[in-house]
Amino acid sequence: MGFACRNRLVRVGACWYCPRQGALNRKGDKMKRILCGALTAWLACVLVSCGGGTGDSVDARPFSPPSNIVPAPTITGLLGLVVDSTNGTAVSGVTVTAGALSTITDTQGNFALPTIPNGSNVVSFTLNTYAPQSRTVQISSTIETSLIVQIVPNGALDPFDPATGGTLTVAGSTGQIDIPGNSLRRADGSAPSAGSATALLTPIGPSLDAFLLPGEYVVQPAAGGSAAQFETFGGLDIRITDAGGVALTNLVAPATIRIPVNSRNTTLPLTLALMRFDSATGLWVEEGTATLQGVAPNQYYEGTVTRIATWTAGQIYTASIITACVHDQAGAPVGGARVNSDGVDYSGGGTATTNASGVALVPMKRGGAAVITGTSPRSSNSGTISAGQSATDFTLIPCLIMPTAGMTIRLTWGAQPFDLDSHLKGPNNMHVFFASRGSLSAAPFAALDVDDVTSFGPEVITILRLTQGTNEYFVHNFSGTFTPGQTGSPARVEVRVGSQIRIFFPGAGEASNEYWRVFQFVVGTDCSVTINPLVNSWSATEPANPSGGAAGLFCS
């Protein structure tokens, strides 16, 4: 279909496109109408690089199992890595529990549970400076299972007297709990110790990453029956300990909580179910309702609870099943991979594990849009399911590819700006972005899997084969709006190289600059990778290719 461009056409490389046109930029947004055609096997070639300076060297080898637990060659069961959700740094000292088994992450954030039983296991992750996290994993006797887990740092710490109660709040958030006096109890029903108690309130924002909430988006309905999938509109973790350091988990009189609205779904229901996370079962439990209150952007869901726990305001949906297959670069099926659906127009996810044939049956919201990605713990490329495709059960074709060596870069953001764009530049005059989406099967062996134009993201760039030389990733505020801009949105970039992860948020200096220069990475002749964050680096014009016109060899 033709169209009329009221603005001056802009040239990008060999292509021309029409820039934003007033109100059209708000929905279809960017008018990206291009007027031209256009690790069993781990990251073996990527070793530790000593980058130097302020560079961020990335060890892209498989997890190193904690040496005090079990020698690496004998690892079976579950092993993984725990990182901080705000920056991707490894978190040590996290207690990892599965049933009667328990271990602690080492200084590199690694853990191993080699004797975890086969089948479904609920694995919990706790550290007193972070909100608790949980994942349900499928363990096989023939396939090693691995996991990268992100945990959210604590929010507000509020001391108060349980005898008098009070309203506990989180600065800069609508999250709060109003506790009646003498209402708190320990798990055994006894009253708290006399003296000041301590409350920790941590808002959890699933619009940036759906899997920051614990569990797998499965809830036990209040009416009974089978567990069901749901979407969330925000989360709040609440933990309270008395003067004796004992957790206060029960209430004999209801407390009123406010859960900040945080969702990719822009249609906010007036009433939602309140759901409490049960760390023993790995399921959410529907308990009561919450109503929408406040005025945007300071809206929240308010309801009453009788338990101190992690809460979400959510709604059950009818699920469609997406059949997805995961292969390695040679075309062999990858068994034991964790395949997630991540809602694009809703905040929620579904999880399944590939069988020996590399096939997984992944749930998602019927009539919704979602991105499907496999991890093992390397990240595959991503496939997109449209609202039309998810109207019934659907098979994703072609198979997702789990790289032997490569990188994935995932961009998410808030409701505004409406449109942020991922850009990757590097050797061989490479420029991967919406107008030149690249290829995984031929040079540059890098591709934009997902291009989102209606807020939130995700946008995903997958690099199947790294190119030796200097590369740069940056984000363009295509909408050109700054209320908020990328900093206030906030934009978030997650980078996975092998089993390692890095997370970036914008720094100071945005003003009216449209380009956030996030990081450069150098791929050495031995295919080692050094990530160099570009701290507080903004530009009013598109950054140049850091390699100039230099050529680079592809890592195999």
N, C-alpha and C positions, 0 to 999 in steps of 0.2 A: 504494500500500500504506500502511495506517495504521501508527502507532507510538505508544508511550507515552513521554511526556517526564517523567522523574523529577525534573528540576530546574525552577526557575521560568522560564517563558517570558520571553524578552527582546524588547523592541520595538526595531526598527531602522527609522526612518522610518515608512512605512505598513505594514511587514511585521513578522511575529513569527517567531522561530526558537527552537529548543531548544539551549541551550548544551551544552558537552562533558559527556559522561556516562561517567566512569571509563574502563574499558578500551575503550569504543567510540571514544574519542578517539585511539586508537593506530592504527587502520587506516582505517575510513571517516571517522575523526577527528571532524570538527566537528559532525556531525549537522546539516548545513545543509539541513534540511527546511523549506523556506519555506512558511508557512501562508497565504500570500496569492498572488494572481496577480502575478505580477510578471516635376638635377633636370631633360633636354630640357624637361620642365615641372618645375622645381625649386620650392623653397619660395619662390615669387616674392613673396608678401606678407610674408615674414619677413626683416627686415633686421637689421643689427647694432644692438643697443641698448646705451646707455652706462650702464645700471643704477646705477652708483655704489656707494659703500659696499663691502660685502663681496660684492655680487652677482656672479654668474658670467654675463656676457653671452654669448649664443650667436649665432654667425654661422651662420645656417641656409641660406645661399646654397650653390650648388654649389661644388665644389673650386675653389680659385684655383690654376691651374697655376703652378709656379715660373717667375718671369719670366725667369730666365736660361737657361731651357731652350727654351721655345717660346711665342709669343704665344697667348693663350687662344682666339682665334677659329679657329686652325688645328689645335687639338687633335683627334687621332683616337687610335686605339690604346688605351693604358691610362693612367689617372690615378687617384690615390687619396690616402689619408691613413693615417699610422701613429701609433698612440696607445699610451700606457702602459696595461697591463691592470689596474693597481691603482687608477687614478684617471681615465683617459680623457684625460689631457693629451697634447697633441701632442708628438711626439718628433722633434727635428731631428737631422741628421747621420747618419741611417740609410742605409746603402748598399743600394740596390734593384737587383737584378741579374736579367736574363732573357737567358740565353745569353750572347752577346757584348756585349749592351747593359747599361749601368749608369748610375745617377744617384744623387743624394743628396737626402734630404728637406730641405726648406727650414725656416725658423724656425717655420712654421706646421704642420710635419709633412706638407706636401703633396709629391707627386712626380708626374712624368709620364714615360711612355715612348711617345712618339707614333709611333715607327717600329717598335714591336714587331710581329713578323710575325703574320699571320692564323693561326688554328688554336689548338691547345693549347700553352700556355707555362707552364713552371715558373718562378715568380718568388720569389726569395729576399730576405730582409730581415735585415741583420746590423749590429750595433753592439756594441762590446766590453762595454758595461754591461748588455746584455740577452741572454737566450737567443735563438738564431737562430730565425727563423720562415720559413715557406714556404707559398705558395698556388699551385695550378694553376688557370689562368684560360683561358677560351675567348675569343679575339679575333676580331672580325668587321670587315670592311672597311666595313660600312654602319652599325654601331652602336658608339658610344663605350662602352668598358668601364670601370667604376669600382669601387673596392674600399676598404673600411676594414679595416685590419689591426691586431690587438692583439698587442703583444709583452710578454713576461714579464721583469721585472727579475731580475738575477742573484741567486742564493742565496748559499751559503757560498763564501768564498775561502780555500783551504787551501794554504799553502806546504809543500813537502816535498822530500826528496832522492830522485830517481828511482833512485839506486844502491841505496838501502836499502828503497825502497817505503814502504808504510804504509796504515793505514786512515783514509780521509778521510770526514768526516761533515758533516751539516747540522744545526745547532742547532735543537731543537724539531721534528725530523723523523726518521723512520726511514730516510731516504735515505742511502746511503753506497756507497763503492767501496773494496775491499781490493786493493791493487796489489802484486804480488810485486816484489822488488828486481831491478833491471836488466832489467825486462821491457818497458819502454816504447820505442817507436821512432817516428821521424818517418815521414811518408808515403812517402819514398823508401827506407825501410828502415834508414837510418843511426841510430846511437845519439844520444841527446840530448846537448846541451852539458853540461859538468860544472857543478855548482852546483845551487842551489835551483830547482825547478820550481814552477809555480803551477797549482792546480786550481780550477775553478769548478764547483760542483754546484748545480743548480737544479731542485727538484721542481716538476712541472707538474700542476695540479689540474683535470682535465677535468670533475669533477662540477659545478663552478661554471660553466664554459663549455667545451663540448666542443672548440671551435675554438682553444683556447689551445695545443693540440698542433699541431705543423706537419703539413702535408699534408692529404689529403682522406679519411683512413680507408680507404685502399686498400693492401693488402699483397701482396707476391709470396711465395706459399707456398714452404716449403723443399722440398716434394715436386715442385715445378715446376707447370706448367699455368698457367691464366689467373689474373690478379690478382683478389683477392677483397676484399669489405668486411669490416671487423672492428670489434669494440668494445674499449675500453680499460679497464683497471683501475688506471691510474696511469702517470705518466711521470717520467723523470729525464733532464735534460740534463747531459752531462759534457763539459767542455773543459779541456785541459791544454796548457800551453806551457812549454818549457824555458827555461833561463837566457838563451838567445840570442833568446827571443821567438818561436821556431818551434813550431808546433802539433805535439803528439805524438798521433797518431791510431791507431797500431797497437800490438799487444801480442804478444810472442813466447811469453809464458806467460799463461794465462787469469787474468783478474781476476774477483773475486766482487762483484756489485752487489746492492743492495737497493733496490727501487722501492716507495715508499710506496703503500699501497692508497688509491685515491681514485676512487670510481665511484658512479653512481646505482643500479647493480645491487647489491642487498643480498645476493644469493646469490653467494658468492665461490668459484670453482672452486679445487680443491686444486692443480692444475697448469695453467699457461698457457704460451703461446708467448712467447718473447722476440723483440721486433721492433726493428730498427734503422732509423732514418730515413736515406734516401739523398737528399741535397739535390740531386744531379744529375738524378735521375729524378722526384723528387717522390713516390716510393713508399716504403713501409715494406718491409723485407726480414726474413723470418722466419729467425732464427738461434738455435736452442737453446730451452730451456725454463726456467721458473722455478716454484718451489713456494711455497705460502703458508706464512708463518712469523709468529711473534709472537702477541700476544693483543690483541684489540680494546680500545681504539681505536688501538693501536700495531702494526698488522699491515703486512706488506710481502711482496713477491714476491722471492725470492732465486734467482739463477742465475749462470752464468759467461759472460763475454764475451771476445772477442779484438779488439774495436775500441772506441775512445773516441768516443762519439757521443751522439745523443739516443736513448734507449731507452724502450720501453713494454712492459708485460705485457698481452697481449691475446688474444682468441680470434676466429677467423673465424666468421661466421654466414651462413646462407642469406638472401639479400636479397629483399625484395618491392619492386616498382617502383610508385611513387606518381605518377600523372599529375596534374600541377598546372598551372593556368593563372594568369597574372598580367595584370591589366588596370589602366589608370589610372582616375581618378575618372569620366571620361566614358565608360568602357566599352571603350576602345580597347586592343588587346593591347600589352603591353610586351615588346619583344624585348631580348635581351642581359642580362636580370636574372639574378642568381645566386640560385638557390633551394636552401635547405638543409633537410635533415631533422635534427632535434636530439632524441636519445633522451630519453624521460621516465623509463623504467624501466631504462635502460642508458646508458652513456656512449659516445657515438659519433655520427657524423653522416655524411650523404651529400650530395653536391653535384651540381647540374646547372644548365645555362644555358638560359633560354627561347629558343625559335626566333622567327622573325618573326611567328608567330601567337600568341606569348606562352605557349607550352606547354613544359614541362620534364618529364623523366622522372627522378624523384628516388629513389635507393635508400634503404632503411631496413631494420632488422632484422625479419625475418618473425616474426610473433607478438609483436612489441614495440609499445610506444606511443611516439609521437613527435609533435613540433610541426613544422609546415612553415611556413617564412617566406621571403619574397623580399626581396632587397636590390639597390639599383641606383644609389647606395649608400643612398638613402632606404630605410627599412624598411617593408614592407607589414604589414598585419594578419597574424595567424597562424591556421592551421588545425590541428586536432588529429586524429591518426589513432589509433584505439584498437587494442588487441591483436587484437580480432576482425576489424577491417577490414584489418589488415596480414597476416592469415593467407594472403591471396592478393594478387596485384596489385590496385591499387585506384585509383579516380579521385576526387580531392578536389573537392567541389562545395560552395559556389560558388567562383568564381575569387578569388584573393587580390587585394586592392586596393592599388595603389601610390599613396600620397597625393601631391597637388600641394603641400599644406601640412598639416603635422601633426606628430605626435610619437608615439614608441613608448617604453614604460617596461617593462623586463623584470626580474623579480625571480627570483633563484635563491638557494639556501641549502644547508646540509648535511643530514645524516641526521636531526638534531634541531635545533629543535623539529619535530614532524611536520607542523605546519600553520601557515604564515605566509600572511597575506592582504594583497593590494594594495588600497589605497583611494585614490580621487581625488575631491577636492571642489573646487567652484568656483562661478562665477556661475550664475544661474538655478536656485539650489538643487541644483546637480548633485552627485550622490554615486554614483560608479561603484564597485561592489564585488560580492562573490559573490551578495548578495541582490537586487541591482539592477544587472544587467550592462550596461545601456546599449544603444546602437544606433549603427551607423555610417551608416545610411541616413536617420535622422531625429535630431532633438535627443535627446541632447546631442552627437551625432556623435562619441562616445567609447564604447568598449566593452571589457569584460574578455573577451579572446579565450580565455584559458586559465586555469582555476582548479585548482590542484593541491592535494591534501589528504594526500599520502603522502610527504612529504619531497622535497627537492631542487628542485622546480619543474620548468620555469619557469612563472611566472604573468606574463601579458603584457596590458598595457592599451594599446590603440591609440586615438589621437586623430586623427580624419580632418580635422576642422575645429576650429581653435583658437578659444577663446572669450575675447573681450577682458575683461580684469579679472585678479584675483588667484586663483590656483589653488594647491592643496597636494596633494602626494602623501605618504602615510605607510603604514607597514607595521604590521599588527597580529599579535602573537604569539597566535593563536587557541588554540593548544594550552595556553598558560599555563604552560609548563615552562621552566626556566632552567638546566638542566644538560646541555648548554650552552643559553644563550639566543641571541638574534639576533647578539650580538657574537662569541661563541665559535663559532657554527655554521660559518662566518660567513655572514650575509646579504650579498647583493650586488645593487645596483640599477644597471642600465645604461639610460641615457636617450639616445635618438637624436632629434635635431631636424634635419631636412634631412640634410646630409652630416656633421654634427658629432655628437660622442658625449661623454657624461659618465658617469663611473662613481663610485658611492658605496658606502662600507662604514660600518657603525655606529661611532660614536665612544664616548667614555667616558660613564658615568652610567646604564647600563641598569638595574642592580640588579633589582628585581622589576617594573619598568615594562613594560607589554605593548605600548606604542605607540612606534615609532621614527618620528619626524617627519623625513623625509628632505630634502625641499626644497619651496620655493614657487616658482612661476614667474608672472611678470606678462606678460600679452599686451597690448601697447599698442594705441592706436587705429589705428596704421599696421601692426598685426599683427606688430610686432617682439616678440621674446621675451627676457626677462631671467630667468635662473635664479638663485635665491638659496638656497644650501645652508643648511640649518638645523643648524649644527654642534653635535654633542653634545646634541641636543634629544630628550628622552624625556618620556613622559607616562603616568600611571597610568590616565587616562581618555581617551576618544576625542576627538581634536582637533576644535574647532569649524570650521565652514566659514569660510575666511579672507575670503570676499566677503560674509559675512552673508547677507542676502536680496537683494543687489544683482543687477540684470539685466546681461547682457552680450551684445554682438553677436557673431555667428559670422563668422570670417574666411572669405572665399570661396576 
